Amino acid sequence: MLDEVLFFDTLREGLWIAVIISFPILTVALLAGLIVGLFQALTSIQEMTLTFVPKLAAIIAVFWLSMGFMTQTLVTFFQDRLVPLIIGG
């Protein structure tokens, strides 16, 4: 019973960290898609690369800016939560 609780608690925490570290990229992708879609609707330009390139550029920029935060969050989770479980502490 205790092992199952520990497993599901660790899984829940890992999924929450996945949500936290993906939030900046998903938010920027949503906003870029919304802005480009609005631009396309206003100008009647229906070019597929117009939606892809700005969204990709925004995602890469945000990933570059938030890479330190993502790495630090994952390292902290691994060191504080998973390593003690692995070594049995």
PDB file of N, CA, C and O in Angstrom, chain B, residues numbered from 101:
ATOM      1  N   MET B 101       0.831  -1.199   0.000  1.00  0.00           N
ATOM      2  CA  MET B 101       0.000   0.000   0.000  1.00  0.00           C
ATOM      3  C   MET B 101       0.867   1.251   0.000  1.00  0.00           C
ATOM      4  O   MET B 101       0.603   2.192  -0.748  1.00  0.00           O
ATOM      5  N   LEU B 102       1.896   1.263   0.833  1.00  0.00           N
ATOM      6  CA  LEU B 102       2.757   2.434   0.926  1.00  0.00           C
ATOM      7  C   LEU B 102       3.551   2.632  -0.361  1.00  0.00           C
ATOM      8  O   LEU B 102       3.774   3.767  -0.783  1.00  0.00           O
ATOM      9  N   ASP B 103       3.982   1.532  -0.990  1.00  0.00           N
ATOM     10  CA  ASP B 103       4.710   1.642  -2.251  1.00  0.00           C
ATOM     11  C   ASP B 103       3.837   2.227  -3.355  1.00  0.00           C
ATOM     12  O   ASP B 103       4.315   3.008  -4.177  1.00  0.00           O
ATOM     13  N   GLU B 104       2.567   1.854  -3.377  1.00  0.00           N
ATOM     14  CA  GLU B 104       1.658   2.395  -4.381  1.00  0.00           C
ATOM     15  C   GLU B 104       1.431   3.884  -4.166  1.00  0.00           C
ATOM     16  O   GLU B 104       1.389   4.648  -5.129  1.00  0.00           O
ATOM     17  N   VAL B 105       1.286   4.296  -2.935  1.00  0.00           N
ATOM     18  CA  VAL B 105       1.084   5.715  -2.621  1.00  0.00           C
ATOM     19  C   VAL B 105       2.315   6.507  -3.029  1.00  0.00           C
ATOM     20  O   VAL B 105       2.195   7.580  -3.620  1.00  0.00           O
ATOM     21  N   LEU B 106       3.484   5.994  -2.722  1.00  0.00           N
ATOM     22  CA  LEU B 106       4.723   6.662  -3.082  1.00  0.00           C
ATOM     23  C   LEU B 106       4.881   6.745  -4.595  1.00  0.00           C
ATOM     24  O   LEU B 106       5.299   7.776  -5.122  1.00  0.00           O
ATOM     25  N   PHE B 107       4.549   5.672  -5.288  1.00  0.00           N
ATOM     26  CA  PHE B 107       4.632   5.657  -6.745  1.00  0.00           C
ATOM     27  C   PHE B 107       3.703   6.691  -7.362  1.00  0.00           C
ATOM     28  O   PHE B 107       4.123   7.473  -8.214  1.00  0.00           O
ATOM     29  N   PHE B 108       2.446   6.700  -6.940  1.00  0.00           N
ATOM     30  CA  PHE B 108       1.479   7.624  -7.533  1.00  0.00           C
ATOM     31  C   PHE B 108       1.763   9.068  -7.143  1.00  0.00           C
ATOM     32  O   PHE B 108       1.503   9.981  -7.927  1.00  0.00           O
ATOM     33  N   ASP B 109       2.288   9.286  -5.953  1.00  0.00           N
ATOM     34  CA  ASP B 109       2.652  10.644  -5.548  1.00  0.00           C
ATOM     35  C   ASP B 109       3.826  11.151  -6.382  1.00  0.00           C
ATOM     36  O   ASP B 109       3.832  12.308  -6.803  1.00  0.00           O
ATOM     37  N   THR B 110       4.806  10.306  -6.620  1.00  0.00           N
ATOM     38  CA  THR B 110       5.942  10.688  -7.460  1.00  0.00           C
ATOM     39  C   THR B 110       5.501  10.910  -8.903  1.00  0.00           C
ATOM     40  O   THR B 110       5.960  11.848  -9.554  1.00  0.00           O
ATOM     41  N   LEU B 111       4.631  10.070  -9.397  1.00  0.00           N
ATOM     42  CA  LEU B 111       4.100  10.232 -10.746  1.00  0.00           C
ATOM     43  C   LEU B 111       3.321  11.535 -10.879  1.00  0.00           C
ATOM     44  O   LEU B 111       3.472  12.258 -11.864  1.00  0.00           O
ATOM     45  N   ARG B 112       2.489  11.830  -9.886  1.00  0.00           N
ATOM     46  CA  ARG B 112       1.721  13.080  -9.901  1.00  0.00           C
ATOM     47  C   ARG B 112       2.640  14.289  -9.898  1.00  0.00           C
ATOM     48  O   ARG B 112       2.411  15.251 -10.631  1.00  0.00           O
ATOM     49  N   GLU B 113       3.678  14.242  -9.077  1.00  0.00           N
ATOM     50  CA  GLU B 113       4.619  15.356  -9.014  1.00  0.00           C
ATOM     51  C   GLU B 113       5.392  15.501 -10.327  1.00  0.00           C
ATOM     52  O   GLU B 113       5.638  16.619 -10.780  1.00  0.00           O
ATOM     53  N   GLY B 114       5.769  14.394 -10.928  1.00  0.00           N
ATOM     54  CA  GLY B 114       6.457  14.438 -12.215  1.00  0.00           C
ATOM     55  C   GLY B 114       5.591  15.011 -13.322  1.00  0.00           C
ATOM     56  O   GLY B 114       6.071  15.781 -14.153  1.00  0.00           O
ATOM     57  N   LEU B 115       4.321  14.641 -13.338  1.00  0.00           N
ATOM     58  CA  LEU B 115       3.406  15.192 -14.337  1.00  0.00           C
ATOM     59  C   LEU B 115       3.173  16.678 -14.120  1.00  0.00           C
ATOM     60  O   LEU B 115       3.057  17.437 -15.082  1.00  0.00           O
ATOM     61  N   TRP B 116       3.105  17.096 -12.865  1.00  0.00           N
ATOM     62  CA  TRP B 116       2.926  18.520 -12.566  1.00  0.00           C
ATOM     63  C   TRP B 116       4.152  19.316 -13.031  1.00  0.00           C
ATOM     64  O   TRP B 116       4.014  20.417 -13.564  1.00  0.00           O
ATOM     65  N   ILE B 117       5.345  18.759 -12.828  1.00  0.00           N
ATOM     66  CA  ILE B 117       6.556  19.431 -13.293  1.00  0.00           C
ATOM     67  C   ILE B 117       6.570  19.501 -14.815  1.00  0.00           C
ATOM     68  O   ILE B 117       7.015  20.501 -15.380  1.00  0.00           O
ATOM     69  N   ALA B 118       6.094  18.466 -15.483  1.00  0.00           N
ATOM     70  CA  ALA B 118       5.998  18.497 -16.944  1.00  0.00           C
ATOM     71  C   ALA B 118       5.063  19.613 -17.405  1.00  0.00           C
ATOM     72  O   ALA B 118       5.338  20.277 -18.404  1.00  0.00           O
ATOM     73  N   VAL B 119       3.975  19.821 -16.694  1.00  0.00           N
ATOM     74  CA  VAL B 119       3.050  20.909 -17.024  1.00  0.00           C
ATOM     75  C   VAL B 119       3.724  22.260 -16.808  1.00  0.00           C
ATOM     76  O   VAL B 119       3.605  23.158 -17.642  1.00  0.00           O
ATOM     77  N   ILE B 120       4.427  22.403 -15.697  1.00  0.00           N
ATOM     78  CA  ILE B 120       5.068  23.676 -15.375  1.00  0.00           C
ATOM     79  C   ILE B 120       6.140  24.038 -16.392  1.00  0.00           C
ATOM     80  O   ILE B 120       6.216  25.188 -16.826  1.00  0.00           O
ATOM     81  N   ILE B 121       6.965  23.077 -16.775  1.00  0.00           N
ATOM     82  CA  ILE B 121       8.047  23.432 -17.691  1.00  0.00           C
ATOM     83  C   ILE B 121       7.577  23.569 -19.140  1.00  0.00           C
ATOM     84  O   ILE B 121       8.263  24.193 -19.949  1.00  0.00           O
ATOM     85  N   SER B 122       6.436  23.006 -19.476  1.00  0.00           N
ATOM     86  CA  SER B 122       5.930  23.163 -20.840  1.00  0.00           C
ATOM     87  C   SER B 122       5.018  24.379 -20.983  1.00  0.00           C
ATOM     88  O   SER B 122       4.683  24.767 -22.103  1.00  0.00           O
ATOM     89  N   PHE B 123       4.617  24.977 -19.883  1.00  0.00           N
ATOM     90  CA  PHE B 123       3.674  26.093 -19.921  1.00  0.00           C
ATOM     91  C   PHE B 123       4.179  27.289 -20.737  1.00  0.00           C
ATOM     92  O   PHE B 123       3.414  27.818 -21.544  1.00  0.00           O
ATOM     93  N   PRO B 124       5.433  27.745 -20.567  1.00  0.00           N
ATOM     94  CA  PRO B 124       5.868  28.909 -21.370  1.00  0.00           C
ATOM     95  C   PRO B 124       5.834  28.651 -22.874  1.00  0.00           C
ATOM     96  O   PRO B 124       5.402  29.514 -23.639  1.00  0.00           O
ATOM     97  N   ILE B 125       6.278  27.488 -23.297  1.00  0.00           N
ATOM     98  CA  ILE B 125       6.309  27.195 -24.727  1.00  0.00           C
ATOM     99  C   ILE B 125       4.893  27.061 -25.286  1.00  0.00           C
ATOM    100  O   ILE B 125       4.599  27.580 -26.363  1.00  0.00           O
ATOM    101  N   LEU B 126       4.025  26.375 -24.567  1.00  0.00           N
ATOM    102  CA  LEU B 126       2.649  26.211 -25.048  1.00  0.00           C
ATOM    103  C   LEU B 126       1.898  27.539 -25.086  1.00  0.00           C
ATOM    104  O   LEU B 126       1.095  27.778 -25.987  1.00  0.00           O
ATOM    105  N   THR B 127       2.158  28.393 -24.115  1.00  0.00           N
ATOM    106  CA  THR B 127       1.506  29.702 -24.081  1.00  0.00           C
ATOM    107  C   THR B 127       1.936  30.554 -25.270  1.00  0.00           C
ATOM    108  O   THR B 127       1.105  31.182 -25.926  1.00  0.00           O
ATOM    109  N   VAL B 128       3.221  30.572 -25.540  1.00  0.00           N
ATOM    110  CA  VAL B 128       3.722  31.359 -26.670  1.00  0.00           C
ATOM    111  C   VAL B 128       3.226  30.783 -27.997  1.00  0.00           C
ATOM    112  O   VAL B 128       2.888  31.543 -28.905  1.00  0.00           O
ATOM    113  N   ALA B 129       3.178  29.474 -28.125  1.00  0.00           N
ATOM    114  CA  ALA B 129       2.663  28.864 -29.355  1.00  0.00           C
ATOM    115  C   ALA B 129       1.194  29.235 -29.559  1.00  0.00           C
ATOM    116  O   ALA B 129       0.769  29.525 -30.677  1.00  0.00           O
ATOM    117  N   LEU B 130       0.433  29.223 -28.478  1.00  0.00           N
ATOM    118  CA  LEU B 130      -0.978  29.604 -28.575  1.00  0.00           C
ATOM    119  C   LEU B 130      -1.134  31.060 -28.984  1.00  0.00           C
ATOM    120  O   LEU B 130      -1.929  31.381 -29.868  1.00  0.00           O
ATOM    121  N   LEU B 131      -0.372  31.944 -28.339  1.00  0.00           N
ATOM    122  CA  LEU B 131      -0.472  33.369 -28.663  1.00  0.00           C
ATOM    123  C   LEU B 131       0.014  33.661 -30.081  1.00  0.00           C
ATOM    124  O   LEU B 131      -0.601  34.452 -30.796  1.00  0.00           O
ATOM    125  N   ALA B 132       1.110  33.030 -30.489  1.00  0.00           N
ATOM    126  CA  ALA B 132       1.605  33.244 -31.853  1.00  0.00           C
ATOM    127  C   ALA B 132       0.595  32.734 -32.873  1.00  0.00           C
ATOM    128  O   ALA B 132       0.355  33.395 -33.884  1.00  0.00           O
ATOM    129  N   GLY B 133       0.006  31.583 -32.630  1.00  0.00           N
ATOM    130  CA  GLY B 133      -1.008  31.058 -33.536  1.00  0.00           C
ATOM    131  C   GLY B 133      -2.233  31.952 -33.609  1.00  0.00           C
ATOM    132  O   GLY B 133      -2.813  32.142 -34.678  1.00  0.00           O
ATOM    133  N   LEU B 134      -2.620  32.498 -32.469  1.00  0.00           N
ATOM    134  CA  LEU B 134      -3.773  33.398 -32.436  1.00  0.00           C
ATOM    135  C   LEU B 134      -3.491  34.689 -33.207  1.00  0.00           C
ATOM    136  O   LEU B 134      -4.335  35.163 -33.969  1.00  0.00           O
ATOM    137  N   ILE B 135      -2.314  35.244 -33.006  1.00  0.00           N
ATOM    138  CA  ILE B 135      -1.956  36.490 -33.701  1.00  0.00           C
ATOM    139  C   ILE B 135      -1.830  36.268 -35.205  1.00  0.00           C
ATOM    140  O   ILE B 135      -2.323  37.074 -35.994  1.00  0.00           O
ATOM    141  N   VAL B 136      -1.179  35.191 -35.602  1.00  0.00           N
ATOM    142  CA  VAL B 136      -1.027  34.898 -37.033  1.00  0.00           C
ATOM    143  C   VAL B 136      -2.384  34.579 -37.653  1.00  0.00           C
ATOM    144  O   VAL B 136      -2.661  34.999 -38.776  1.00  0.00           O
ATOM    145  N   GLY B 137      -3.221  33.850 -36.945  1.00  0.00           N
ATOM    146  CA  GLY B 137      -4.567  33.555 -37.453  1.00  0.00           C
ATOM    147  C   GLY B 137      -5.397  34.810 -37.620  1.00  0.00           C
ATOM    148  O   GLY B 137      -6.132  34.951 -38.597  1.00  0.00           O
ATOM    149  N   LEU B 138      -5.280  35.722 -36.668  1.00  0.00           N
ATOM    150  CA  LEU B 138      -5.994  36.997 -36.779  1.00  0.00           C
ATOM    151  C   LEU B 138      -5.462  37.798 -37.958  1.00  0.00           C
ATOM    152  O   LEU B 138      -6.240  38.390 -38.707  1.00  0.00           O
ATOM    153  N   PHE B 139      -4.157  37.822 -38.128  1.00  0.00           N
ATOM    154  CA  PHE B 139      -3.550  38.509 -39.269  1.00  0.00           C
ATOM    155  C   PHE B 139      -4.022  37.910 -40.592  1.00  0.00           C
ATOM    156  O   PHE B 139      -4.331  38.640 -41.534  1.00  0.00           O
ATOM    157  N   GLN B 140      -4.077  36.580 -40.660  1.00  0.00           N
ATOM    158  CA  GLN B 140      -4.543  35.930 -41.886  1.00  0.00           C
ATOM    159  C   GLN B 140      -6.009  36.231 -42.162  1.00  0.00           C
ATOM    160  O   GLN B 140      -6.407  36.420 -43.311  1.00  0.00           O
ATOM    161  N   ALA B 141      -6.804  36.275 -41.108  1.00  0.00           N
ATOM    162  CA  ALA B 141      -8.228  36.566 -41.304  1.00  0.00           C
ATOM    163  C   ALA B 141      -8.440  38.010 -41.771  1.00  0.00           C
ATOM    164  O   ALA B 141      -9.321  38.284 -42.585  1.00  0.00           O
ATOM    165  N   LEU B 142      -7.626  38.921 -41.249  1.00  0.00           N
ATOM    166  CA  LEU B 142      -7.784  40.327 -41.621  1.00  0.00           C
ATOM    167  C   LEU B 142      -7.265  40.619 -43.021  1.00  0.00           C
ATOM    168  O   LEU B 142      -7.794  41.497 -43.703  1.00  0.00           O
ATOM    169  N   THR B 143      -6.245  39.901 -43.458  1.00  0.00           N
ATOM    170  CA  THR B 143      -5.645  40.192 -44.759  1.00  0.00           C
ATOM    171  C   THR B 143      -6.037  39.193 -45.844  1.00  0.00           C
ATOM    172  O   THR B 143      -5.679  39.387 -47.006  1.00  0.00           O
ATOM    173  N   SER B 144      -6.745  38.156 -45.505  1.00  0.00           N
ATOM    174  CA  SER B 144      -7.153  37.097 -46.442  1.00  0.00           C
ATOM    175  C   SER B 144      -5.963  36.393 -47.084  1.00  0.00           C
ATOM    176  O   SER B 144      -6.071  35.880 -48.198  1.00  0.00           O
ATOM    177  N   ILE B 145      -4.845  36.367 -46.397  1.00  0.00           N
ATOM    178  CA  ILE B 145      -3.674  35.628 -46.873  1.00  0.00           C
ATOM    179  C   ILE B 145      -3.740  34.239 -46.247  1.00  0.00           C
ATOM    180  O   ILE B 145      -3.718  34.106 -45.023  1.00  0.00           O
ATOM    181  N   GLN B 146      -3.820  33.211 -47.077  1.00  0.00           N
ATOM    182  CA  GLN B 146      -3.927  31.845 -46.577  1.00  0.00           C
ATOM    183  C   GLN B 146      -2.694  31.039 -46.960  1.00  0.00           C
ATOM    184  O   GLN B 146      -2.795  30.043 -47.678  1.00  0.00           O
ATOM    185  N   GLU B 147      -1.558  31.458 -46.493  1.00  0.00           N
ATOM    186  CA  GLU B 147      -0.301  30.781 -46.779  1.00  0.00           C
ATOM    187  C   GLU B 147       0.072  29.903 -45.581  1.00  0.00           C
ATOM    188  O   GLU B 147       0.086  30.370 -44.442  1.00  0.00           O
ATOM    189  N   MET B 148       0.374  28.627 -45.847  1.00  0.00           N
ATOM    190  CA  MET B 148       0.668  27.688 -44.759  1.00  0.00           C
ATOM    191  C   MET B 148       1.958  28.034 -44.034  1.00  0.00           C
ATOM    192  O   MET B 148       2.047  27.878 -42.816  1.00  0.00           O
ATOM    193  N   THR B 149       2.961  28.504 -44.772  1.00  0.00           N
ATOM    194  CA  THR B 149       4.227  28.828 -44.111  1.00  0.00           C
ATOM    195  C   THR B 149       4.092  30.053 -43.223  1.00  0.00           C
ATOM    196  O   THR B 149       4.903  30.252 -42.319  1.00  0.00           O
ATOM    197  N   LEU B 150       3.094  30.863 -43.463  1.00  0.00           N
ATOM    198  CA  LEU B 150       2.885  32.042 -42.620  1.00  0.00           C
ATOM    199  C   LEU B 150       2.490  31.646 -41.204  1.00  0.00           C
ATOM    200  O   LEU B 150       2.799  32.366 -40.255  1.00  0.00           O
ATOM    201  N   THR B 151       1.822  30.530 -41.051  1.00  0.00           N
ATOM    202  CA  THR B 151       1.484  30.081 -39.705  1.00  0.00           C
ATOM    203  C   THR B 151       2.626  29.307 -39.064  1.00  0.00           C
ATOM    204  O   THR B 151       2.797  29.343 -37.845  1.00  0.00           O
ATOM    205  N   PHE B 152       3.399  28.613 -39.872  1.00  0.00           N
ATOM    206  CA  PHE B 152       4.430  27.722 -39.332  1.00  0.00           C
ATOM    207  C   PHE B 152       5.676  28.478 -38.879  1.00  0.00           C
ATOM    208  O   PHE B 152       6.157  28.261 -37.767  1.00  0.00           O
ATOM    209  N   VAL B 153       6.196  29.347 -39.710  1.00  0.00           N
ATOM    210  CA  VAL B 153       7.480  29.997 -39.446  1.00  0.00           C
ATOM    211  C   VAL B 153       7.439  30.916 -38.224  1.00  0.00           C
ATOM    212  O   VAL B 153       8.321  30.798 -37.372  1.00  0.00           O
ATOM    213  N   PRO B 154       6.476  31.815 -38.088  1.00  0.00           N
ATOM    214  CA  PRO B 154       6.474  32.666 -36.879  1.00  0.00           C
ATOM    215  C   PRO B 154       6.261  31.867 -35.587  1.00  0.00           C
ATOM    216  O   PRO B 154       6.854  32.170 -34.552  1.00  0.00           O
ATOM    217  N   LYS B 155       5.414  30.853 -35.666  1.00  0.00           N
ATOM    218  CA  LYS B 155       5.178  30.027 -34.483  1.00  0.00           C
ATOM    219  C   LYS B 155       6.444  29.269 -34.093  1.00  0.00           C
ATOM    220  O   LYS B 155       6.784  29.189 -32.912  1.00  0.00           O
ATOM    221  N   LEU B 156       7.129  28.721 -35.068  1.00  0.00           N
ATOM    222  CA  LEU B 156       8.382  28.016 -34.798  1.00  0.00           C
ATOM    223  C   LEU B 156       9.438  28.956 -34.238  1.00  0.00           C
ATOM    224  O   LEU B 156      10.154  28.599 -33.303  1.00  0.00           O
ATOM    225  N   ALA B 157       9.541  30.154 -34.803  1.00  0.00           N
ATOM    226  CA  ALA B 157      10.511  31.137 -34.304  1.00  0.00           C
ATOM    227  C   ALA B 157      10.198  31.540 -32.863  1.00  0.00           C
ATOM    228  O   ALA B 157      11.104  31.662 -32.039  1.00  0.00           O
ATOM    229  N   ALA B 158       8.922  31.744 -32.565  1.00  0.00           N
ATOM    230  CA  ALA B 158       8.534  32.111 -31.197  1.00  0.00           C
ATOM    231  C   ALA B 158       8.819  30.985 -30.221  1.00  0.00           C
ATOM    232  O   ALA B 158       9.284  31.233 -29.108  1.00  0.00           O
ATOM    233  N   ILE B 159       8.545  29.750 -30.623  1.00  0.00           N
ATOM    234  CA  ILE B 159       8.798  28.595 -29.755  1.00  0.00           C
ATOM    235  C   ILE B 159      10.289  28.440 -29.494  1.00  0.00           C
ATOM    236  O   ILE B 159      10.698  28.188 -28.361  1.00  0.00           O
ATOM    237  N   ILE B 160      11.095  28.588 -30.524  1.00  0.00           N
ATOM    238  CA  ILE B 160      12.549  28.467 -30.346  1.00  0.00           C
ATOM    239  C   ILE B 160      13.077  29.573 -29.437  1.00  0.00           C
ATOM    240  O   ILE B 160      13.927  29.320 -28.583  1.00  0.00           O
ATOM    241  N   ALA B 161      12.584  30.791 -29.613  1.00  0.00           N
ATOM    242  CA  ALA B 161      13.034  31.902 -28.764  1.00  0.00           C
ATOM    243  C   ALA B 161      12.665  31.671 -27.301  1.00  0.00           C
ATOM    244  O   ALA B 161      13.489  31.889 -26.413  1.00  0.00           O
ATOM    245  N   VAL B 162      11.446  31.235 -27.050  1.00  0.00           N
ATOM    246  CA  VAL B 162      11.025  30.998 -25.668  1.00  0.00           C
ATOM    247  C   VAL B 162      11.755  29.801 -25.082  1.00  0.00           C
ATOM    248  O   VAL B 162      12.111  29.808 -23.904  1.00  0.00           O
ATOM    249  N   PHE B 163      11.978  28.782 -25.886  1.00  0.00           N
ATOM    250  CA  PHE B 163      12.746  27.647 -25.399  1.00  0.00           C
ATOM    251  C   PHE B 163      14.149  28.078 -25.018  1.00  0.00           C
ATOM    252  O   PHE B 163      14.664  27.670 -23.978  1.00  0.00           O
ATOM    253  N   TRP B 164      14.772  28.899 -25.851  1.00  0.00           N
ATOM    254  CA  TRP B 164      16.113  29.380 -25.558  1.00  0.00           C
ATOM    255  C   TRP B 164      16.124  30.198 -24.259  1.00  0.00           C
ATOM    256  O   TRP B 164      17.045  30.070 -23.453  1.00  0.00           O
ATOM    257  N   LEU B 165      15.113  31.027 -24.062  1.00  0.00           N
ATOM    258  CA  LEU B 165      15.062  31.871 -22.860  1.00  0.00           C
ATOM    259  C   LEU B 165      14.733  31.076 -21.598  1.00  0.00           C
ATOM    260  O   LEU B 165      15.223  31.405 -20.518  1.00  0.00           O
ATOM    261  N   SER B 166      13.920  30.046 -21.720  1.00  0.00           N
ATOM    262  CA  SER B 166      13.484  29.307 -20.530  1.00  0.00           C
ATOM    263  C   SER B 166      14.234  27.995 -20.333  1.00  0.00           C
ATOM    264  O   SER B 166      13.875  27.205 -19.460  1.00  0.00           O
ATOM    265  N   MET B 167      15.264  27.755 -21.128  1.00  0.00           N
ATOM    266  CA  MET B 167      16.003  26.510 -21.021  1.00  0.00           C
ATOM    267  C   MET B 167      16.641  26.335 -19.648  1.00  0.00           C
ATOM    268  O   MET B 167      16.639  25.227 -19.112  1.00  0.00           O
ATOM    269  N   GLY B 168      17.184  27.396 -19.071  1.00  0.00           N
ATOM    270  CA  GLY B 168      17.784  27.316 -17.738  1.00  0.00           C
ATOM    271  C   GLY B 168      16.762  26.947 -16.672  1.00  0.00           C
ATOM    272  O   GLY B 168      17.032  26.121 -15.800  1.00  0.00           O
ATOM    273  N   PHE B 169      15.586  27.568 -16.747  1.00  0.00           N
ATOM    274  CA  PHE B 169      14.517  27.264 -15.798  1.00  0.00           C
ATOM    275  C   PHE B 169      14.072  25.813 -15.914  1.00  0.00           C
ATOM    276  O   PHE B 169      13.870  25.134 -14.907  1.00  0.00           O
ATOM    277  N   MET B 170      13.920  25.343 -17.148  1.00  0.00           N
ATOM    278  CA  MET B 170      13.486  23.959 -17.361  1.00  0.00           C
ATOM    279  C   MET B 170      14.518  22.969 -16.830  1.00  0.00           C
ATOM    280  O   MET B 170      14.177  21.996 -16.157  1.00  0.00           O
ATOM    281  N   THR B 171      15.773  23.232 -17.143  1.00  0.00           N
ATOM    282  CA  THR B 171      16.837  22.336 -16.701  1.00  0.00           C
ATOM    283  C   THR B 171      16.931  22.312 -15.192  1.00  0.00           C
ATOM    284  O   THR B 171      17.037  21.243 -14.591  1.00  0.00           O
ATOM    285  N   GLN B 172      16.892  23.481 -14.572  1.00  0.00           N
ATOM    286  CA  GLN B 172      17.001  23.555 -13.115  1.00  0.00           C
ATOM    287  C   GLN B 172      15.818  22.866 -12.434  1.00  0.00           C
ATOM    288  O   GLN B 172      15.993  22.200 -11.414  1.00  0.00           O
ATOM    289  N   THR B 173      14.636  23.019 -12.982  1.00  0.00           N
ATOM    290  CA  THR B 173      13.457  22.368 -12.409  1.00  0.00           C
ATOM    291  C   THR B 173      13.572  20.849 -12.484  1.00  0.00           C
ATOM    292  O   THR B 173      13.275  20.153 -11.513  1.00  0.00           O
ATOM    293  N   LEU B 174      14.002  20.336 -13.632  1.00  0.00           N
ATOM    294  CA  LEU B 174      14.142  18.887 -13.777  1.00  0.00           C
ATOM    295  C   LEU B 174      15.271  18.337 -12.909  1.00  0.00           C
ATOM    296  O   LEU B 174      15.133  17.262 -12.325  1.00  0.00           O
ATOM    297  N   VAL B 175      16.377  19.056 -12.818  1.00  0.00           N
ATOM    298  CA  VAL B 175      17.493  18.596 -11.987  1.00  0.00           C
ATOM    299  C   VAL B 175      17.092  18.583 -10.518  1.00  0.00           C
ATOM    300  O   VAL B 175      17.422  17.646  -9.791  1.00  0.00           O
ATOM    301  N   THR B 176      16.389  19.609 -10.082  1.00  0.00           N
ATOM    302  CA  THR B 176      15.932  19.663  -8.692  1.00  0.00           C
ATOM    303  C   THR B 176      14.981  18.526  -8.388  1.00  0.00           C
ATOM    304  O   THR B 176      15.095  17.890  -7.340  1.00  0.00           O
ATOM    305  N   PHE B 177      14.047  18.257  -9.282  1.00  0.00           N
ATOM    306  CA  PHE B 177      13.121  17.138  -9.085  1.00  0.00           C
ATOM    307  C   PHE B 177      13.874  15.818  -9.023  1.00  0.00           C
ATOM    308  O   PHE B 177      13.594  14.976  -8.169  1.00  0.00           O
ATOM    309  N   PHE B 178      14.819  15.642  -9.918  1.00  0.00           N
ATOM    310  CA  PHE B 178      15.575  14.398  -9.944  1.00  0.00           C
ATOM    311  C   PHE B 178      16.394  14.221  -8.669  1.00  0.00           C
ATOM    312  O   PHE B 178      16.398  13.142  -8.078  1.00  0.00           O
ATOM    313  N   GLN B 179      17.088  15.281  -8.244  1.00  0.00           N
ATOM    314  CA  GLN B 179      17.951  15.181  -7.067  1.00  0.00           C
ATOM    315  C   GLN B 179      17.161  15.067  -5.769  1.00  0.00           C
ATOM    316  O   GLN B 179      17.527  14.296  -4.882  1.00  0.00           O
ATOM    317  N   ASP B 180      16.085  15.829  -5.656  1.00  0.00           N
ATOM    318  CA  ASP B 180      15.334  15.848  -4.395  1.00  0.00           C
ATOM    319  C   ASP B 180      14.338  14.710  -4.266  1.00  0.00           C
ATOM    320  O   ASP B 180      14.045  14.271  -3.154  1.00  0.00           O
ATOM    321  N   ARG B 181      13.816  14.226  -5.380  1.00  0.00           N
ATOM    322  CA  ARG B 181      12.740  13.244  -5.311  1.00  0.00           C
ATOM    323  C   ARG B 181      13.148  11.851  -5.799  1.00  0.00           C
ATOM    324  O   ARG B 181      12.888  10.855  -5.123  1.00  0.00           O
ATOM    325  N   LEU B 182      13.781  11.781  -6.962  1.00  0.00           N
ATOM    326  CA  LEU B 182      14.042  10.479  -7.562  1.00  0.00           C
ATOM    327  C   LEU B 182      15.303   9.802  -7.038  1.00  0.00           C
ATOM    328  O   LEU B 182      15.306   8.591  -6.820  1.00  0.00           O
ATOM    329  N   VAL B 183      16.374  10.567  -6.834  1.00  0.00           N
ATOM    330  CA  VAL B 183      17.614   9.947  -6.343  1.00  0.00           C
ATOM    331  C   VAL B 183      17.405   9.297  -4.979  1.00  0.00           C
ATOM    332  O   VAL B 183      17.848   8.164  -4.790  1.00  0.00           O
ATOM    333  N   PRO B 184      16.751   9.958  -4.013  1.00  0.00           N
ATOM    334  CA  PRO B 184      16.508   9.261  -2.752  1.00  0.00           C
ATOM    335  C   PRO B 184      15.675   7.992  -2.905  1.00  0.00           C
ATOM    336  O   PRO B 184      15.885   7.026  -2.171  1.00  0.00           O
ATOM    337  N   LEU B 185      14.739   7.980  -3.843  1.00  0.00           N
ATOM    338  CA  LEU B 185      13.962   6.767  -4.077  1.00  0.00           C
ATOM    339  C   LEU B 185      14.810   5.667  -4.688  1.00  0.00           C
ATOM    340  O   LEU B 185      14.642   4.492  -4.361  1.00  0.00           O
ATOM    341  N   ILE B 186      15.714   6.041  -5.567  1.00  0.00           N
ATOM    342  CA  ILE B 186      16.560   5.061  -6.230  1.00  0.00           C
ATOM    343  C   ILE B 186      17.529   4.417  -5.227  1.00  0.00           C
ATOM    344  O   ILE B 186      17.732   3.203  -5.234  1.00  0.00           O
ATOM    345  N   ILE B 187      18.121   5.256  -4.366  1.00  0.00           N
ATOM    346  CA  ILE B 187      19.090   4.706  -3.407  1.00  0.00           C
ATOM    347  C   ILE B 187      18.410   4.118  -2.180  1.00  0.00           C
ATOM    348  O   ILE B 187      19.061   3.515  -1.326  1.00  0.00           O
ATOM    349  N   GLY B 188      17.117   4.295  -2.100  1.00  0.00           N
ATOM    350  CA  GLY B 188      16.348   3.661  -1.021  1.00  0.00           C
ATOM    351  C   GLY B 188      16.276   4.478   0.253  1.00  0.00           C
ATOM    352  O   GLY B 188      16.102   3.923   1.338  1.00  0.00           O
ATOM    353  N   GLY B 189      16.408   5.781   0.135  1.00  0.00           N
ATOM    354  CA  GLY B 189      16.410   6.627   1.326  1.00  0.00           C
ATOM    355  C   GLY B 189      15.135   7.212   1.657  1.00  0.00           C
ATOM    356  O   GLY B 189      15.028   7.942   2.643  1.00  0.00           O
TER     357      GLY B 189
END
